């Protein structure tokens, strides 16, 4: 029987578990047996997401050598893995090395390393002629301050490899550098890069036949600096056809340059006065419920099913085009102790809401919104057009009142 090895499974958060359910559902519909691995301590917390798996094993997905060793042992015991997938950043090297060891299709391990280190990825794209902000790898505040002298600023201090906007902060001068470094998850090694002014977007897609296929461009909205936390997404972005085509062209060319060729991708960037500037590239789906936006805006889309069919040499028929729109809007209450939440029942009762989630409860002490986990919840809606989806998501989240002590 055809087999899928799903390395890393889900994280114990709602969005990640929903993505896992999508993959496992689409695999089962194709008659594919699935085997999920994750850390032993994480598996009990993600059990609801993995109920559709045929087998679940405790394996550290962030240990490439251990994953390869375990997979070879399973292979020797008679288990079959035709496809190896992982849908989180931290597991991508394990996925690439395990796929290579099993002779399954996958991304080259060196390509995965290249995009994991953001400065290395930027250097590769800049060398190939893509517009990129200046970036420097630093290990001390002194080095960071020296970088600030190279351009007019402002600048962004960020982790070399990270996610969820954790530790990402704008600085406008040398005096702000020490506090920005103090907020990094790992202050031993970090990046200083030029701040890019422009509307932000991301591109969602899959690889078919080794070539990048764009599914949609997503418009992004963020809280104002100094932190860069995403507040909302609209898919598809309301863009002129020529702009959308140019974004897609550059992303496809960048992915080819970076030698990525398998699975799904999520690439970020900006629309500036000088054109498209590409940002981070990820060989995994977008977070923040973007997969749910895709599912609504592109009726009939099975994103992971496309990847599975392509990997197994089955006809894919190509993805559908967007015919509707969807938006996600996040809740960002002020700091303080939460007394009560008002208006949430009205949000839940709206027929256009496909997902709504509160991640805070009365009595909680809320801090400032400095990274994605600090947000208080999300509302996901569908509509006929991007403008309608954005307006409805904004209207519904505005109904939610956080009463603070």
C-alpha positions in Angstrom: 0.0 0.0 0.0 1.2 3.5 -0.8 2.7 5.2 2.2 3.1 8.8 3.5 5.7 9.6 6.2 4.5 12.8 7.9 7.5 14.0 9.9 6.8 16.3 12.8 3.0 16.2 12.5 1.3 19.2 14.1 2.2 21.7 16.8 -0.4 21.8 19.6 -2.0 25.0 18.3 -5.3 25.1 16.5 -4.1 26.3 13.1 -1.3 23.7 12.9 -3.7 20.9 13.9 -6.2 22.0 11.3 -3.4 21.8 8.6 -2.5 18.3 9.8 -6.1 17.2 9.5 -6.3 18.5 5.9 -3.2 16.6 4.9 -4.3 13.3 6.5 -7.8 13.6 5.1 -6.6 14.2 1.6 -4.1 11.3 1.9 -6.8 8.9 3.2 -9.1 9.9 0.3 -6.4 8.8 -2.1 -5.9 5.4 -0.4 -2.5 6.4 1.1 -1.4 4.9 4.4 0.0 7.6 6.7 2.6 7.4 9.5 3.0 10.5 11.7 6.0 11.2 13.9 6.5 13.8 16.6 8.2 14.1 20.0 6.8 11.8 22.7 5.8 14.8 24.9 3.9 16.5 22.1 1.9 13.5 20.7 -0.7 13.5 23.5 -1.4 17.2 22.9 -1.9 16.7 19.2 -3.8 13.5 19.3 -7.0 15.1 17.8 -5.1 16.1 14.7 -3.6 12.7 14.1 -6.7 10.5 14.5 -6.8 9.9 10.8 -3.2 8.6 10.7 -2.8 4.9 10.3 0.2 4.9 12.7 1.9 7.4 15.1 5.4 7.1 16.5 7.5 9.0 18.9 10.5 10.4 17.0 12.2 13.7 17.4 11.5 15.5 14.0 14.2 18.1 14.6 16.9 15.4 14.6 17.7 14.7 11.0 20.1 11.8 11.7 17.6 10.2 14.1 14.8 10.5 11.5 16.9 8.9 8.8 17.9 6.0 11.1 14.3 5.4 12.3 13.0 5.5 8.7 15.6 3.0 7.5 14.6 0.7 10.4 11.0 0.9 9.4 11.9 0.2 5.8 13.9 -2.8 6.8 10.8 -4.0 8.8 8.7 -3.9 5.6 7.0 -0.5 5.9 6.8 1.5 2.7 7.2 5.3 2.4 6.6 6.7 -1.1 6.2 10.4 0.1 7.9 12.2 2.9 6.3 15.5 4.0 6.7 18.0 6.9 4.7 21.2 7.2 6.8 23.1 9.8 10.0 25.1 9.3 12.0 23.3 11.9 11.5 19.8 10.4 12.4 20.6 6.8 16.0 19.4 7.0 14.9 16.1 8.5 12.3 15.8 5.7 14.9 16.5 3.0 17.5 14.1 4.4 14.9 11.3 5.1 13.4 11.6 1.6 16.9 11.4 0.0 17.8 8.4 2.2 14.6 6.6 1.1 14.8 7.5 -2.5 11.6 9.6 -2.3 11.0 12.9 -4.0 12.0 16.0 -2.0 14.0 19.2 -1.7 17.8 19.0 -1.7 19.1 19.3 1.9 21.4 22.1 0.9 18.5 24.1 -0.5 16.6 23.7 2.8 19.6 24.9 4.8 19.9 27.9 2.4 16.4 29.2 3.0 16.4 28.4 6.7 19.2 30.9 7.4 17.6 34.2 6.3 20.9 36.0 5.5 22.2 33.1 3.3 18.9 33.1 1.4 19.0 36.9 0.9 22.6 36.7 -0.3 21.7 33.9 -2.8 18.8 36.0 -4.2 20.8 39.2 -4.4 23.6 37.3 -6.2 21.0 36.2 -8.8 19.8 39.8 -9.4 16.7 40.0 -7.1 16.1 43.2 -5.2 17.0 42.5 -1.5 17.6 44.7 1.6 21.1 44.9 2.9 21.5 42.3 5.7 24.4 41.5 8.1 24.9 38.6 10.5 25.9 39.9 14.0 26.9 38.3 17.3 27.2 41.5 19.5 25.6 44.9 20.0 28.9 46.5 18.8 28.7 44.7 15.5 25.0 45.7 15.1 25.8 49.4 15.8 28.5 49.3 13.2 26.0 47.9 10.6 23.7 50.9 11.4 26.4 53.2 10.1 26.2 51.6 6.6 22.8 53.0 5.6 20.3 55.7 6.6 17.9 53.4 8.4 15.6 52.5 9.9 16.7 48.9 10.4 15.2 45.6 11.6 16.9 43.3 14.2 15.6 39.7 13.9 16.6 36.1 14.6 18.7 34.3 11.9 16.1 31.5 11.8 12.7 32.1 13.5 9.0 32.4 13.0 5.9 34.1 14.3 7.6 37.5 14.4 9.3 36.5 17.7 12.2 38.8 18.4 11.7 40.9 15.2 11.9 44.7 16.0 12.6 47.9 14.2 15.3 50.2 15.5 15.9 53.8 14.5 19.2 54.4 16.2 22.1 52.9 18.1 20.4 53.6 21.4 17.6 51.0 20.7 20.0 48.2 19.8 20.6 46.7 23.3 16.8 46.4 24.1 16.1 44.9 20.7 18.8 42.3 21.2 17.4 41.5 24.7 14.1 40.5 23.0 15.7 37.9 20.7 15.0 34.2 21.4 18.8 33.6 20.9 20.9 36.8 21.3 24.1 34.9 20.4 23.5 35.2 16.6 21.1 37.6 14.9 20.5 39.7 11.8 20.5 43.4 11.2 18.8 44.4 7.9 17.5 47.4 6.2 13.8 48.2 6.7 11.7 47.8 3.6 8.9 50.4 3.0 6.0 49.0 1.1 2.8 46.9 1.1 3.5 43.4 2.3 2.3 40.2 0.6 2.8 36.5 0.6 2.6 34.0 -2.2 1.1 30.5 -1.6 1.8 27.6 -3.9 2.8 24.1 -4.6 5.4 22.4 -6.7 4.1 20.3 -9.6 6.6 18.4 -11.8 9.4 20.2 -9.9 8.1 23.6 -10.9 6.5 26.2 -8.7 2.8 26.8 -9.2 1.3 29.9 -7.6 -2.1 29.4 -6.0 -2.7 32.9 -4.8 -1.2 36.2 -3.6 -2.2 37.2 0.0 -2.3 40.8 1.2 -1.0 41.4 4.7 -1.7 43.9 7.4 0.6 44.4 10.4 0.6 46.3 13.6 2.7 49.4 13.3 6.5 49.2 14.2 8.6 48.7 16.2 7.2 45.2 16.2 6.0 43.4 13.1 3.1 41.2 14.2 0.6 40.3 11.5 -2.9 41.6 12.2 -4.8 40.4 9.1 -4.7 38.6 5.7 -6.8 38.9 2.6 -6.7 36.3 -0.1 -6.5 36.9 -3.0 -4.8 40.3 -2.7 -6.7 43.0 -4.6 -4.0 43.7 -7.2 -3.8 44.7 -10.8 -3.3 41.7 -13.1 0.1 42.9 -14.2 1.3 43.3 -10.6 0.0 39.9 -9.6 1.7 38.4 -12.6 5.0 40.1 -11.9 4.9 38.9 -8.2 4.3 35.3 -9.4 7.1 35.5 -12.0 9.6 36.7 -9.5 8.6 34.1 -6.8 8.8 31.3 -9.3 12.2 32.4 -10.5 13.5 32.8 -6.9 12.3 29.3 -5.9 14.2 28.0 -9.0 17.3 29.9 -8.0 17.1 28.6 -4.5 16.7 25.0 -5.9 13.5 24.3 -4.1 11.3 21.8 -6.1 9.0 19.8 -3.9 6.0 20.2 -1.6 4.3 23.5 -0.8 5.7 27.0 -0.4 5.0 30.3 1.3 7.1 33.2 0.1 6.9 36.8 1.5 7.7 40.2 0.0 6.9 43.9 -0.4 5.6 46.1 -3.2 7.8 49.2 -3.1 8.2 52.3 -5.2 11.1 50.5 -7.0 9.1 47.2 -7.6 8.9 43.8 -6.0 11.3 43.0 -3.1 11.3 39.4 -2.0 11.5 38.5 1.7 11.6 35.1 3.4 11.0 31.9 1.6 9.5 28.8 3.4 9.1 25.3 2.0 5.9 24.8 4.0 2.3 26.2 4.0 1.6 29.7 5.3 0.4 29.9 8.9 -2.3 32.1 10.4 -5.1 30.2 8.8 -4.0 31.0 5.2 -4.7 27.4 4.3 -8.4 28.0 5.3 -8.5 31.2 3.2 -7.1 29.2 0.2 -9.8 26.5 0.7 -12.6 29.1 0.5 -11.3 31.3 -2.2 -10.3 28.4 -4.5 -13.3 26.1 -4.3 -12.4 22.5 -4.8 -8.7 23.0 -4.0 -6.9 20.1 -2.2 -3.4 21.6 -1.8 -1.8 18.6 -0.2 -3.7 16.3 -2.5 -2.0 18.0 -5.5 1.4 17.4 -3.9 0.6 13.7 -3.1 -0.7 13.0 -6.6 2.3 14.7 -8.3 4.7 12.8 -6.1 3.1 9.5 -7.0 2.9 10.2 -10.7 -0.9 10.5 -10.7 -2.6 13.2 -12.9 -3.3 16.4 -10.9 -5.4 18.4 -13.4 -3.8 21.5 -12.0 -5.2 23.8 -9.3 -8.4 25.8 -9.6 -8.3 29.6 -9.8 -9.6 31.9 -7.1 -13.3 32.7 -7.7 -14.1 34.1 -4.2 -12.2 35.8 -1.4 -11.5 35.2 2.3 -9.9 37.1 5.2 -8.4 36.5 8.6 -8.3 39.2 11.2 -6.6 38.9 14.6 -7.5 40.3 17.9 -5.0 42.6 19.6 -6.3 44.0 22.9 -4.3 46.5 25.0 -2.1 45.2 27.9 -3.7 44.7 31.3 -5.7 42.1 33.2 -8.7 40.9 31.2 -12.0 41.1 33.1 -14.5 40.1 30.3 -14.9 39.8 26.6 -18.1 41.2 25.1 -19.5 40.7 21.6 -18.0 37.3 20.9 -21.3 35.5 20.6 -22.3 37.9 17.8 -19.2 37.0 15.9 -19.8 33.3 16.3 -23.3 33.6 15.0 -22.4 35.3 11.8 -23.0 32.9 8.8 -19.8 34.1 6.9 -17.5 33.0 9.8 -15.7 29.8 8.9 -13.5 29.8 12.0 -13.3 32.0 15.2 -11.1 31.4 18.1 -10.4 33.2 21.4 -7.0 32.4 22.9 -7.4 34.4 26.1 -9.8 34.0 29.1 -11.0 36.4 31.8 -8.4 36.7 34.5 -5.4 36.5 32.2 -2.7 39.2 32.4 -2.1 40.4 28.8 1.1 41.9 27.7 2.0 44.0 24.7 1.6 42.4 21.2 5.2 41.6 20.2 4.8 38.3 18.5 2.1 36.1 17.0 1.4 34.1 20.2 0.6 37.4 22.0 -2.5 37.9 19.9 -5.9 37.2 21.6 -7.7 35.3 18.8 -8.8 35.3 15.2 -11.8 35.6 13.0 -11.9 34.0 9.5 -14.5 34.9 7.0 -15.5 34.3 3.4 -17.0 36.7 0.9 -17.4 37.4 -2.8 -14.6 39.9 -3.2 -11.3 40.8 -1.4 -12.8 44.2 -0.4 -15.9 42.6 1.1 -13.9 40.0 2.9 -11.6 42.6 4.4 -14.5 44.9 5.4 -16.4 42.0 7.0 -13.5 40.7 9.0 -12.7 44.2 10.3 -16.3 44.9 11.2 -16.7 41.6 13.1 -13.4 42.0 15.1 -14.4 45.6 15.9 -17.5 44.2 17.7 -15.3 42.3 20.2 -14.7 44.5 23.3 -12.0 43.5 25.8 -12.9 44.9 29.2 -9.6 45.4 31.1 -8.9 46.1 34.7 
